[in-house]
Amino acid sequence: MKRKVEVEESRQRLETFLAQDNQESLGATLLRCIEDPLRPRTRNGRFRLNPILLLLGVLAAIGLIAFSYFSLVRL
């Protein structure tokens, strides 16, 4: 019986995912693309950013700071 309950829950989640509105705004689409796919919201309902995108952003910022430092500061 437990297996059937899990299958039914997965089926309901799939139906809600596929039933999403195709006419949603660009901002809503962008937020859905950058949210964490495993846990999109916290327990309080706050937005969670995708950890991979966060890591890429931090690495890009560090690279930009290092490039600016070595380009602008001449010893």
mmCIF file of the N, C-alpha and C atoms, coordinates in Angstrom:
data_MODEL
# 
_entry.id   MODEL 
# 
loop_
_atom_site.group_PDB 
_atom_site.id 
_atom_site.type_symbol 
_atom_site.label_atom_id 
_atom_site.label_alt_id 
_atom_site.label_comp_id 
_atom_site.label_asym_id 
_atom_site.label_entity_id 
_atom_site.label_seq_id 
_atom_site.pdbx_PDB_ins_code 
_atom_site.Cartn_x 
_atom_site.Cartn_y 
_atom_site.Cartn_z 
_atom_site.occupancy 
_atom_site.B_iso_or_equiv 
_atom_site.pdbx_formal_charge 
_atom_site.auth_seq_id 
_atom_site.auth_comp_id 
_atom_site.auth_asym_id 
_atom_site.auth_atom_id 
_atom_site.pdbx_PDB_model_num 
ATOM 1   N N  . MET A 1 1  ? 0.809  -1.191 0.000   1.00 0.00 ? 1  MET A N  1 
ATOM 2   C CA . MET A 1 1  ? 0.000  0.000  0.000   1.00 0.00 ? 1  MET A CA 1 
ATOM 3   C C  . MET A 1 1  ? 0.857  1.263  0.000   1.00 0.00 ? 1  MET A C  1 
ATOM 4   N N  . LYS A 1 2  ? 1.981  1.221  0.703   1.00 0.00 ? 2  LYS A N  1 
ATOM 5   C CA . LYS A 1 2  ? 2.815  2.415  0.783   1.00 0.00 ? 2  LYS A CA 1 
ATOM 6   C C  . LYS A 1 2  ? 3.318  2.820  -0.603  1.00 0.00 ? 2  LYS A C  1 
ATOM 7   N N  . ARG A 1 3  ? 3.654  1.849  -1.400  1.00 0.00 ? 3  ARG A N  1 
ATOM 8   C CA . ARG A 1 3  ? 4.158  2.143  -2.731  1.00 0.00 ? 3  ARG A CA 1 
ATOM 9   C C  . ARG A 1 3  ? 3.090  2.838  -3.570  1.00 0.00 ? 3  ARG A C  1 
ATOM 10  N N  . LYS A 1 4  ? 1.856  2.443  -3.452  1.00 0.00 ? 4  LYS A N  1 
ATOM 11  C CA . LYS A 1 4  ? 0.783  3.055  -4.217  1.00 0.00 ? 4  LYS A CA 1 
ATOM 12  C C  . LYS A 1 4  ? 0.574  4.509  -3.789  1.00 0.00 ? 4  LYS A C  1 
ATOM 13  N N  . VAL A 1 5  ? 0.720  4.800  -2.509  1.00 0.00 ? 5  VAL A N  1 
ATOM 14  C CA . VAL A 1 5  ? 0.584  6.169  -2.020  1.00 0.00 ? 5  VAL A CA 1 
ATOM 15  C C  . VAL A 1 5  ? 1.694  7.039  -2.603  1.00 0.00 ? 5  VAL A C  1 
ATOM 16  N N  . GLU A 1 6  ? 2.920  6.541  -2.630  1.00 0.00 ? 6  GLU A N  1 
ATOM 17  C CA . GLU A 1 6  ? 4.035  7.297  -3.195  1.00 0.00 ? 6  GLU A CA 1 
ATOM 18  C C  . GLU A 1 6  ? 3.831  7.551  -4.679  1.00 0.00 ? 6  GLU A C  1 
ATOM 19  N N  . VAL A 1 7  ? 3.333  6.558  -5.395  1.00 0.00 ? 7  VAL A N  1 
ATOM 20  C CA . VAL A 1 7  ? 3.071  6.724  -6.823  1.00 0.00 ? 7  VAL A CA 1 
ATOM 21  C C  . VAL A 1 7  ? 1.989  7.772  -7.039  1.00 0.00 ? 7  VAL A C  1 
ATOM 22  N N  . GLU A 1 8  ? 0.962  7.749  -6.230  1.00 0.00 ? 8  GLU A N  1 
ATOM 23  C CA . GLU A 1 8  ? -0.124 8.719  -6.361  1.00 0.00 ? 8  GLU A CA 1 
ATOM 24  C C  . GLU A 1 8  ? 0.355  10.142 -6.063  1.00 0.00 ? 8  GLU A C  1 
ATOM 25  N N  . GLU A 1 9  ? 1.201  10.303 -5.042  1.00 0.00 ? 9  GLU A N  1 
ATOM 26  C CA . GLU A 1 9  ? 1.756  11.615 -4.727  1.00 0.00 ? 9  GLU A CA 1 
ATOM 27  C C  . GLU A 1 9  ? 2.626  12.129 -5.870  1.00 0.00 ? 9  GLU A C  1 
ATOM 28  N N  . SER A 1 10 ? 3.440  11.262 -6.440  1.00 0.00 ? 10 SER A N  1 
ATOM 29  C CA . SER A 1 10 ? 4.287  11.656 -7.570  1.00 0.00 ? 10 SER A CA 1 
ATOM 30  C C  . SER A 1 10 ? 3.438  12.039 -8.778  1.00 0.00 ? 10 SER A C  1 
ATOM 31  N N  . ARG A 1 11 ? 2.387  11.310 -8.991  1.00 0.00 ? 11 ARG A N  1 
ATOM 32  C CA . ARG A 1 11 ? 1.496  11.605 -10.117 1.00 0.00 ? 11 ARG A CA 1 
ATOM 33  C C  . ARG A 1 11 ? 0.815  12.965 -9.939  1.00 0.00 ? 11 ARG A C  1 
ATOM 34  N N  . GLN A 1 12 ? 0.388  13.272 -8.713  1.00 0.00 ? 12 GLN A N  1 
ATOM 35  C CA . GLN A 1 12 ? -0.240 14.561 -8.456  1.00 0.00 ? 12 GLN A CA 1 
ATOM 36  C C  . GLN A 1 12 ? 0.741  15.703 -8.650  1.00 0.00 ? 12 GLN A C  1 
ATOM 37  N N  . ARG A 1 13 ? 1.992  15.530 -8.185  1.00 0.00 ? 13 ARG A N  1 
ATOM 38  C CA . ARG A 1 13 ? 3.002  16.566 -8.386  1.00 0.00 ? 13 ARG A CA 1 
ATOM 39  C C  . ARG A 1 13 ? 3.297  16.775 -9.864  1.00 0.00 ? 13 ARG A C  1 
ATOM 40  N N  . LEU A 1 14 ? 3.341  15.694 -10.631 1.00 0.00 ? 14 LEU A N  1 
ATOM 41  C CA . LEU A 1 14 ? 3.576  15.806 -12.064 1.00 0.00 ? 14 LEU A CA 1 
ATOM 42  C C  . LEU A 1 14 ? 2.426  16.530 -12.757 1.00 0.00 ? 14 LEU A C  1 
ATOM 43  N N  . GLU A 1 15 ? 1.202  16.231 -12.352 1.00 0.00 ? 15 GLU A N  1 
ATOM 44  C CA . GLU A 1 15 ? 0.046  16.908 -12.943 1.00 0.00 ? 15 GLU A CA 1 
ATOM 45  C C  . GLU A 1 15 ? 0.062  18.400 -12.645 1.00 0.00 ? 15 GLU A C  1 
ATOM 46  N N  . THR A 1 16 ? 0.404  18.793 -11.434 1.00 0.00 ? 16 THR A N  1 
ATOM 47  C CA . THR A 1 16 ? 0.463  20.221 -11.112 1.00 0.00 ? 16 THR A CA 1 
ATOM 48  C C  . THR A 1 16 ? 1.602  20.902 -11.866 1.00 0.00 ? 16 THR A C  1 
ATOM 49  N N  . PHE A 1 17 ? 2.709  20.196 -12.062 1.00 0.00 ? 17 PHE A N  1 
ATOM 50  C CA . PHE A 1 17 ? 3.816  20.786 -12.821 1.00 0.00 ? 17 PHE A CA 1 
ATOM 51  C C  . PHE A 1 17 ? 3.424  20.993 -14.280 1.00 0.00 ? 17 PHE A C  1 
ATOM 52  N N  . LEU A 1 18 ? 2.767  20.015 -14.870 1.00 0.00 ? 18 LEU A N  1 
ATOM 53  C CA . LEU A 1 18 ? 2.394  20.121 -16.275 1.00 0.00 ? 18 LEU A CA 1 
ATOM 54  C C  . LEU A 1 18 ? 1.216  21.058 -16.503 1.00 0.00 ? 18 LEU A C  1 
ATOM 55  N N  . ALA A 1 19 ? 0.455  21.346 -15.467 1.00 0.00 ? 19 ALA A N  1 
ATOM 56  C CA . ALA A 1 19 ? -0.716 22.213 -15.611 1.00 0.00 ? 19 ALA A CA 1 
ATOM 57  C C  . ALA A 1 19 ? -0.375 23.683 -15.406 1.00 0.00 ? 19 ALA A C  1 
ATOM 58  N N  . GLN A 1 20 ? 0.883  24.041 -15.369 1.00 0.00 ? 20 GLN A N  1 
ATOM 59  C CA . GLN A 1 20 ? 1.271  25.431 -15.158 1.00 0.00 ? 20 GLN A CA 1 
ATOM 60  C C  . GLN A 1 20 ? 0.804  26.292 -16.319 1.00 0.00 ? 20 GLN A C  1 
ATOM 61  N N  . ASP A 1 21 ? 0.519  27.534 -15.994 1.00 0.00 ? 21 ASP A N  1 
ATOM 62  C CA . ASP A 1 21 ? -0.023 28.471 -16.963 1.00 0.00 ? 21 ASP A CA 1 
ATOM 63  C C  . ASP A 1 21 ? 1.040  28.845 -18.002 1.00 0.00 ? 21 ASP A C  1 
ATOM 64  N N  . ASN A 1 22 ? 0.714  28.745 -19.274 1.00 0.00 ? 22 ASN A N  1 
ATOM 65  C CA . ASN A 1 22 ? 1.645  29.105 -20.346 1.00 0.00 ? 22 ASN A CA 1 
ATOM 66  C C  . ASN A 1 22 ? 1.678  30.606 -20.582 1.00 0.00 ? 22 ASN A C  1 
ATOM 67  N N  . GLN A 1 23 ? 0.716  31.343 -20.030 1.00 0.00 ? 23 GLN A N  1 
ATOM 68  C CA . GLN A 1 23 ? 0.638  32.780 -20.226 1.00 0.00 ? 23 GLN A CA 1 
ATOM 69  C C  . GLN A 1 23 ? 1.201  33.551 -19.030 1.00 0.00 ? 23 GLN A C  1 
ATOM 70  N N  . GLU A 1 24 ? 2.057  32.939 -18.231 1.00 0.00 ? 24 GLU A N  1 
ATOM 71  C CA . GLU A 1 24 ? 2.594  33.627 -17.066 1.00 0.00 ? 24 GLU A CA 1 
ATOM 72  C C  . GLU A 1 24 ? 3.592  34.697 -17.495 1.00 0.00 ? 24 GLU A C  1 
ATOM 73  N N  . SER A 1 25 ? 3.845  35.651 -16.625 1.00 0.00 ? 25 SER A N  1 
ATOM 74  C CA . SER A 1 25 ? 4.697  36.786 -16.953 1.00 0.00 ? 25 SER A CA 1 
ATOM 75  C C  . SER A 1 25 ? 6.162  36.363 -17.065 1.00 0.00 ? 25 SER A C  1 
ATOM 76  N N  . LEU A 1 26 ? 6.944  37.233 -17.663 1.00 0.00 ? 26 LEU A N  1 
ATOM 77  C CA . LEU A 1 26 ? 8.367  36.962 -17.843 1.00 0.00 ? 26 LEU A CA 1 
ATOM 78  C C  . LEU A 1 26 ? 9.081  36.881 -16.498 1.00 0.00 ? 26 LEU A C  1 
ATOM 79  N N  . GLY A 1 27 ? 8.695  37.733 -15.561 1.00 0.00 ? 27 GLY A N  1 
ATOM 80  C CA . GLY A 1 27 ? 9.311  37.710 -14.232 1.00 0.00 ? 27 GLY A CA 1 
ATOM 81  C C  . GLY A 1 27 ? 9.043  36.409 -13.500 1.00 0.00 ? 27 GLY A C  1 
ATOM 82  N N  . ALA A 1 28 ? 7.816  35.916 -13.586 1.00 0.00 ? 28 ALA A N  1 
ATOM 83  C CA . ALA A 1 28 ? 7.470  34.651 -12.930 1.00 0.00 ? 28 ALA A CA 1 
ATOM 84  C C  . ALA A 1 28 ? 8.229  33.485 -13.567 1.00 0.00 ? 28 ALA A C  1 
ATOM 85  N N  . THR A 1 29 ? 8.380  33.526 -14.883 1.00 0.00 ? 29 THR A N  1 
ATOM 86  C CA . THR A 1 29 ? 9.132  32.479 -15.578 1.00 0.00 ? 29 THR A CA 1 
ATOM 87  C C  . THR A 1 29 ? 10.602 32.509 -15.167 1.00 0.00 ? 29 THR A C  1 
ATOM 88  N N  . LEU A 1 30 ? 11.169 33.710 -15.076 1.00 0.00 ? 30 LEU A N  1 
ATOM 89  C CA . LEU A 1 30 ? 12.569 33.850 -14.679 1.00 0.00 ? 30 LEU A CA 1 
ATOM 90  C C  . LEU A 1 30 ? 12.786 33.363 -13.249 1.00 0.00 ? 30 LEU A C  1 
ATOM 91  N N  . LEU A 1 31 ? 11.881 33.724 -12.337 1.00 0.00 ? 31 LEU A N  1 
ATOM 92  C CA . LEU A 1 31 ? 12.001 33.254 -10.960 1.00 0.00 ? 31 LEU A CA 1 
ATOM 93  C C  . LEU A 1 31 ? 11.913 31.735 -10.879 1.00 0.00 ? 31 LEU A C  1 
ATOM 94  N N  . ARG A 1 32 ? 11.027 31.143 -11.670 1.00 0.00 ? 32 ARG A N  1 
ATOM 95  C CA . ARG A 1 32 ? 10.898 29.688 -11.661 1.00 0.00 ? 32 ARG A CA 1 
ATOM 96  C C  . ARG A 1 32 ? 12.159 29.027 -12.203 1.00 0.00 ? 32 ARG A C  1 
ATOM 97  N N  . CYS A 1 33 ? 12.841 29.683 -13.150 1.00 0.00 ? 33 CYS A N  1 
ATOM 98  C CA . CYS A 1 33 ? 14.065 29.101 -13.729 1.00 0.00 ? 33 CYS A CA 1 
ATOM 99  C C  . CYS A 1 33 ? 15.256 29.167 -12.773 1.00 0.00 ? 33 CYS A C  1 
ATOM 100 N N  . ILE A 1 34 ? 15.304 30.186 -11.919 1.00 0.00 ? 34 ILE A N  1 
ATOM 101 C CA . ILE A 1 34 ? 16.476 30.337 -11.049 1.00 0.00 ? 34 ILE A CA 1 
ATOM 102 C C  . ILE A 1 34 ? 16.238 29.820 -9.639  1.00 0.00 ? 34 ILE A C  1 
ATOM 103 N N  . GLU A 1 35 ? 15.024 29.356 -9.332  1.00 0.00 ? 35 GLU A N  1 
ATOM 104 C CA . GLU A 1 35 ? 14.784 28.841 -7.992  1.00 0.00 ? 35 GLU A CA 1 
ATOM 105 C C  . GLU A 1 35 ? 15.366 27.439 -7.840  1.00 0.00 ? 35 GLU A C  1 
ATOM 106 N N  . ASP A 1 36 ? 15.588 27.069 -6.600  1.00 0.00 ? 36 ASP A N  1 
ATOM 107 C CA . ASP A 1 36 ? 16.159 25.759 -6.280  1.00 0.00 ? 36 ASP A CA 1 
ATOM 108 C C  . ASP A 1 36 ? 15.183 24.662 -6.702  1.00 0.00 ? 36 ASP A C  1 
ATOM 109 N N  . PRO A 1 37 ? 15.608 23.730 -7.576  1.00 0.00 ? 37 PRO A N  1 
ATOM 110 C CA . PRO A 1 37 ? 14.666 22.708 -8.045  1.00 0.00 ? 37 PRO A CA 1 
ATOM 111 C C  . PRO A 1 37 ? 14.261 21.700 -6.977  1.00 0.00 ? 37 PRO A C  1 
ATOM 112 N N  . LEU A 1 38 ? 15.095 21.487 -5.972  1.00 0.00 ? 38 LEU A N  1 
ATOM 113 C CA . LEU A 1 38 ? 14.758 20.513 -4.937  1.00 0.00 ? 38 LEU A CA 1 
ATOM 114 C C  . LEU A 1 38 ? 13.848 21.090 -3.865  1.00 0.00 ? 38 LEU A C  1 
ATOM 115 N N  . ARG A 1 39 ? 14.149 22.296 -3.416  1.00 0.00 ? 39 ARG A N  1 
ATOM 116 C CA . ARG A 1 39 ? 13.323 22.975 -2.409  1.00 0.00 ? 39 ARG A CA 1 
ATOM 117 C C  . ARG A 1 39 ? 13.143 24.425 -2.835  1.00 0.00 ? 39 ARG A C  1 
ATOM 118 N N  . PRO A 1 40 ? 12.143 24.720 -3.674  1.00 0.00 ? 40 PRO A N  1 
ATOM 119 C CA . PRO A 1 40 ? 11.993 26.078 -4.196  1.00 0.00 ? 40 PRO A CA 1 
ATOM 120 C C  . PRO A 1 40 ? 11.653 27.120 -3.142  1.00 0.00 ? 40 PRO A C  1 
ATOM 121 N N  . ARG A 1 41 ? 11.020 26.718 -2.051  1.00 0.00 ? 41 ARG A N  1 
ATOM 122 C CA . ARG A 1 41 ? 10.637 27.659 -0.992  1.00 0.00 ? 41 ARG A CA 1 
ATOM 123 C C  . ARG A 1 41 ? 11.073 27.113 0.357   1.00 0.00 ? 41 ARG A C  1 
ATOM 124 N N  . THR A 1 42 ? 11.357 28.018 1.287   1.00 0.00 ? 42 THR A N  1 
ATOM 125 C CA . THR A 1 42 ? 11.684 27.612 2.650   1.00 0.00 ? 42 THR A CA 1 
ATOM 126 C C  . THR A 1 42 ? 10.403 27.300 3.395   1.00 0.00 ? 42 THR A C  1 
ATOM 127 N N  . ARG A 1 43 ? 10.535 26.906 4.644   1.00 0.00 ? 43 ARG A N  1 
ATOM 128 C CA . ARG A 1 43 ? 9.340  26.622 5.448   1.00 0.00 ? 43 ARG A CA 1 
ATOM 129 C C  . ARG A 1 43 ? 8.500  27.873 5.657   1.00 0.00 ? 43 ARG A C  1 
ATOM 130 N N  . ASN A 1 44 ? 9.142  29.042 5.652   1.00 0.00 ? 44 ASN A N  1 
ATOM 131 C CA . ASN A 1 44 ? 8.427  30.301 5.822   1.00 0.00 ? 44 ASN A CA 1 
ATOM 132 C C  . ASN A 1 44 ? 7.836  30.814 4.513   1.00 0.00 ? 44 ASN A C  1 
ATOM 133 N N  . GLY A 1 45 ? 8.119  30.142 3.408   1.00 0.00 ? 45 GLY A N  1 
ATOM 134 C CA . GLY A 1 45 ? 7.606  30.558 2.110   1.00 0.00 ? 45 GLY A CA 1 
ATOM 135 C C  . GLY A 1 45 ? 8.525  31.497 1.349   1.00 0.00 ? 45 GLY A C  1 
ATOM 136 N N  . ARG A 1 46 ? 9.751  31.667 1.835   1.00 0.00 ? 46 ARG A N  1 
ATOM 137 C CA . ARG A 1 46 ? 10.692 32.559 1.166   1.00 0.00 ? 46 ARG A CA 1 
ATOM 138 C C  . ARG A 1 46 ? 11.351 31.853 -0.015  1.00 0.00 ? 46 ARG A C  1 
ATOM 139 N N  . PHE A 1 47 ? 11.754 32.638 -0.989  1.00 0.00 ? 47 PHE A N  1 
ATOM 140 C CA . PHE A 1 47 ? 12.386 32.161 -2.215  1.00 0.00 ? 47 PHE A CA 1 
ATOM 141 C C  . PHE A 1 47 ? 13.777 31.611 -1.911  1.00 0.00 ? 47 PHE A C  1 
ATOM 142 N N  . ARG A 1 48 ? 14.155 30.495 -2.569  1.00 0.00 ? 48 ARG A N  1 
ATOM 143 C CA . ARG A 1 48 ? 15.500 29.924 -2.447  1.00 0.00 ? 48 ARG A CA 1 
ATOM 144 C C  . ARG A 1 48 ? 16.147 29.905 -3.823  1.00 0.00 ? 48 ARG A C  1 
ATOM 145 N N  . LEU A 1 49 ? 17.320 30.509 -3.921  1.00 0.00 ? 49 LEU A N  1 
ATOM 146 C CA . LEU A 1 49 ? 18.064 30.552 -5.173  1.00 0.00 ? 49 LEU A CA 1 
ATOM 147 C C  . LEU A 1 49 ? 18.751 29.212 -5.412  1.00 0.00 ? 49 LEU A C  1 
ATOM 148 N N  . ASN A 1 50 ? 18.894 28.850 -6.677  1.00 0.00 ? 50 ASN A N  1 
ATOM 149 C CA . ASN A 1 50 ? 19.591 27.622 -7.048  1.00 0.00 ? 50 ASN A CA 1 
ATOM 150 C C  . ASN A 1 50 ? 21.044 27.734 -6.573  1.00 0.00 ? 50 ASN A C  1 
ATOM 151 N N  . PRO A 1 51 ? 21.545 26.778 -5.791  1.00 0.00 ? 51 PRO A N  1 
ATOM 152 C CA . PRO A 1 51 ? 22.907 26.868 -5.256  1.00 0.00 ? 51 PRO A CA 1 
ATOM 153 C C  . PRO A 1 51 ? 23.983 26.922 -6.334  1.00 0.00 ? 51 PRO A C  1 
ATOM 154 N N  . ILE A 1 52 ? 23.764 26.275 -7.444  1.00 0.00 ? 52 ILE A N  1 
ATOM 155 C CA . ILE A 1 52 ? 24.761 26.299 -8.521  1.00 0.00 ? 52 ILE A CA 1 
ATOM 156 C C  . ILE A 1 52 ? 24.860 27.699 -9.117  1.00 0.00 ? 52 ILE A C  1 
ATOM 157 N N  . LEU A 1 53 ? 23.715 28.361 -9.307  1.00 0.00 ? 53 LEU A N  1 
ATOM 158 C CA . LEU A 1 53 ? 23.730 29.727 -9.826  1.00 0.00 ? 53 LEU A CA 1 
ATOM 159 C C  . LEU A 1 53 ? 24.365 30.682 -8.820  1.00 0.00 ? 53 LEU A C  1 
ATOM 160 N N  . LEU A 1 54 ? 24.126 30.462 -7.548  1.00 0.00 ? 54 LEU A N  1 
ATOM 161 C CA . LEU A 1 54 ? 24.743 31.290 -6.513  1.00 0.00 ? 54 LEU A CA 1 
ATOM 162 C C  . LEU A 1 54 ? 26.256 31.125 -6.538  1.00 0.00 ? 54 LEU A C  1 
ATOM 163 N N  . LEU A 1 55 ? 26.736 29.895 -6.653  1.00 0.00 ? 55 LEU A N  1 
ATOM 164 C CA . LEU A 1 55 ? 28.173 29.638 -6.716  1.00 0.00 ? 55 LEU A CA 1 
ATOM 165 C C  . LEU A 1 55 ? 28.788 30.288 -7.952  1.00 0.00 ? 55 LEU A C  1 
ATOM 166 N N  . LEU A 1 56 ? 28.126 30.174 -9.103  1.00 0.00 ? 56 LEU A N  1 
ATOM 167 C CA . LEU A 1 56 ? 28.643 30.803 -10.318 1.00 0.00 ? 56 LEU A CA 1 
ATOM 168 C C  . LEU A 1 56 ? 28.698 32.321 -10.183 1.00 0.00 ? 56 LEU A C  1 
ATOM 169 N N  . GLY A 1 57 ? 27.708 32.903 -9.531  1.00 0.00 ? 57 GLY A N  1 
ATOM 170 C CA . GLY A 1 57 ? 27.702 34.349 -9.315  1.00 0.00 ? 57 GLY A CA 1 
ATOM 171 C C  . GLY A 1 57 ? 28.838 34.802 -8.414  1.00 0.00 ? 57 GLY A C  1 
ATOM 172 N N  . VAL A 1 58 ? 29.089 34.046 -7.355  1.00 0.00 ? 58 VAL A N  1 
ATOM 173 C CA . VAL A 1 58 ? 30.181 34.384 -6.436  1.00 0.00 ? 58 VAL A CA 1 
ATOM 174 C C  . VAL A 1 58 ? 31.526 34.251 -7.145  1.00 0.00 ? 58 VAL A C  1 
ATOM 175 N N  . LEU A 1 59 ? 31.711 33.184 -7.908  1.00 0.00 ? 59 LEU A N  1 
ATOM 176 C CA . LEU A 1 59 ? 32.973 33.011 -8.640  1.00 0.00 ? 59 LEU A CA 1 
ATOM 177 C C  . LEU A 1 59 ? 33.165 34.092 -9.698  1.00 0.00 ? 59 LEU A C  1 
ATOM 178 N N  . ALA A 1 60 ? 32.097 34.494 -10.368 1.00 0.00 ? 60 ALA A N  1 
ATOM 179 C CA . ALA A 1 60 ? 32.190 35.583 -11.353 1.00 0.00 ? 60 ALA A CA 1 
ATOM 180 C C  . ALA A 1 60 ? 32.560 36.894 -10.670 1.00 0.00 ? 60 ALA A C  1 
ATOM 181 N N  . ALA A 1 61 ? 31.989 37.157 -9.495  1.00 0.00 ? 61 ALA A N  1 
ATOM 182 C CA . ALA A 1 61 ? 32.321 38.383 -8.765  1.00 0.00 ? 61 ALA A CA 1 
ATOM 183 C C  . ALA A 1 61 ? 33.779 38.373 -8.324  1.00 0.00 ? 61 ALA A C  1 
ATOM 184 N N  . ILE A 1 62 ? 34.265 37.243 -7.831  1.00 0.00 ? 62 ILE A N  1 
ATOM 185 C CA . ILE A 1 62 ? 35.670 37.143 -7.423  1.00 0.00 ? 62 ILE A CA 1 
ATOM 186 C C  . ILE A 1 62 ? 36.585 37.337 -8.629  1.00 0.00 ? 62 ILE A C  1 
ATOM 187 N N  . GLY A 1 63 ? 36.239 36.746 -9.749  1.00 0.00 ? 63 GLY A N  1 
ATOM 188 C CA . GLY A 1 63 ? 37.045 36.927 -10.964 1.00 0.00 ? 63 GLY A CA 1 
ATOM 189 C C  . GLY A 1 63 ? 37.055 38.364 -11.441 1.00 0.00 ? 63 GLY A C  1 
ATOM 190 N N  . LEU A 1 64 ? 35.901 39.039 -11.382 1.00 0.00 ? 64 LEU A N  1 
ATOM 191 C CA . LEU A 1 64 ? 35.822 40.439 -11.795 1.00 0.00 ? 64 LEU A CA 1 
ATOM 192 C C  . LEU A 1 64 ? 36.638 41.332 -10.866 1.00 0.00 ? 64 LEU A C  1 
ATOM 193 N N  . ILE A 1 65 ? 36.584 41.063 -9.574  1.00 0.00 ? 65 ILE A N  1 
ATOM 194 C CA . ILE A 1 65 ? 37.368 41.845 -8.617  1.00 0.00 ? 65 ILE A CA 1 
ATOM 195 C C  . ILE A 1 65 ? 38.863 41.622 -8.841  1.00 0.00 ? 65 ILE A C  1 
ATOM 196 N N  . ALA A 1 66 ? 39.278 40.391 -9.055  1.00 0.00 ? 66 ALA A N  1 
ATOM 197 C CA . ALA A 1 66 ? 40.700 40.108 -9.300  1.00 0.00 ? 66 ALA A CA 1 
ATOM 198 C C  . ALA A 1 66 ? 41.163 40.754 -10.602 1.00 0.00 ? 66 ALA A C  1 
ATOM 199 N N  . PHE A 1 67 ? 40.344 40.681 -11.651 1.00 0.00 ? 67 PHE A N  1 
ATOM 200 C CA . PHE A 1 67 ? 40.700 41.305 -12.920 1.00 0.00 ? 67 PHE A CA 1 
ATOM 201 C C  . PHE A 1 67 ? 40.827 42.813 -12.763 1.00 0.00 ? 67 PHE A C  1 
ATOM 202 N N  . SER A 1 68 ? 39.871 43.419 -12.079 1.00 0.00 ? 68 SER A N  1 
ATOM 203 C CA . SER A 1 68 ? 39.915 44.873 -11.877 1.00 0.00 ? 68 SER A CA 1 
ATOM 204 C C  . SER A 1 68 ? 41.128 45.279 -11.054 1.00 0.00 ? 68 SER A C  1 
ATOM 205 N N  . TYR A 1 69 ? 41.427 44.532 -10.025 1.00 0.00 ? 69 TYR A N  1 
ATOM 206 C CA . TYR A 1 69 ? 42.567 44.848 -9.181  1.00 0.00 ? 69 TYR A CA 1 
ATOM 207 C C  . TYR A 1 69 ? 43.866 44.809 -9.977  1.00 0.00 ? 69 TYR A C  1 
ATOM 208 N N  . PHE A 1 70 ? 44.096 43.748 -10.729 1.00 0.00 ? 70 PHE A N  1 
ATOM 209 C CA . PHE A 1 70 ? 45.354 43.622 -11.459 1.00 0.00 ? 70 PHE A CA 1 
ATOM 210 C C  . PHE A 1 70 ? 45.417 44.509 -12.691 1.00 0.00 ? 70 PHE A C  1 
ATOM 211 N N  . SER A 1 71 ? 44.271 44.936 -13.201 1.00 0.00 ? 71 SER A N  1 
ATOM 212 C CA . SER A 1 71 ? 44.258 45.833 -14.352 1.00 0.00 ? 71 SER A CA 1 
ATOM 213 C C  . SER A 1 71 ? 44.446 47.297 -13.931 1.00 0.00 ? 71 SER A C  1 
ATOM 214 N N  . LEU A 1 72 ? 43.835 47.687 -12.846 1.00 0.00 ? 72 LEU A N  1 
ATOM 215 C CA . LEU A 1 72 ? 43.846 49.098 -12.445 1.00 0.00 ? 72 LEU A CA 1 
ATOM 216 C C  . LEU A 1 72 ? 44.982 49.453 -11.504 1.00 0.00 ? 72 LEU A C  1 
ATOM 217 N N  . VAL A 1 73 ? 45.412 48.528 -10.695 1.00 0.00 ? 73 VAL A N  1 
ATOM 218 C CA . VAL A 1 73 ? 46.474 48.799 -9.727  1.00 0.00 ? 73 VAL A CA 1 
ATOM 219 C C  . VAL A 1 73 ? 47.794 48.345 -10.328 1.00 0.00 ? 73 VAL A C  1 
ATOM 220 N N  . ARG A 1 74 ? 48.652 49.296 -10.582 1.00 0.00 ? 74 ARG A N  1 
ATOM 221 C CA . ARG A 1 74 ? 49.958 48.973 -11.164 1.00 0.00 ? 74 ARG A CA 1 
ATOM 222 C C  . ARG A 1 74 ? 51.032 49.201 -10.106 1.00 0.00 ? 74 ARG A C  1 
ATOM 223 N N  . LEU A 1 75 ? 51.760 48.176 -9.822  1.00 0.00 ? 75 LEU A N  1 
ATOM 224 C CA . LEU A 1 75 ? 52.810 48.279 -8.800  1.00 0.00 ? 75 LEU A CA 1 
ATOM 225 C C  . LEU A 1 75 ? 54.138 48.622 -9.394  1.00 0.00 ? 75 LEU A C  1 
# 
